[in-house]
């Protein structure tokens, strides 16, 4: 479950100033984090700057009706996800790592 601080950060990144979409944003944060962890970045955390950049990209590519830049942000998320999955600081403790 996403923290309120992370929800607020994603709202800023999405240029949203009200709380009407908080539930959708929280769902996207949780899904993005789950995707990072399933890819091998088991130590991804909301307190980590690289995780936050990945989550911002994930939210921007999936929020609402996903605008014209959605594919660009999705590619950015995928690139960060692959990088995080290879870095020891994110995958230490994973089976086979």
Beta strands, then each sheet from edge to edge (+ up, - down):
end
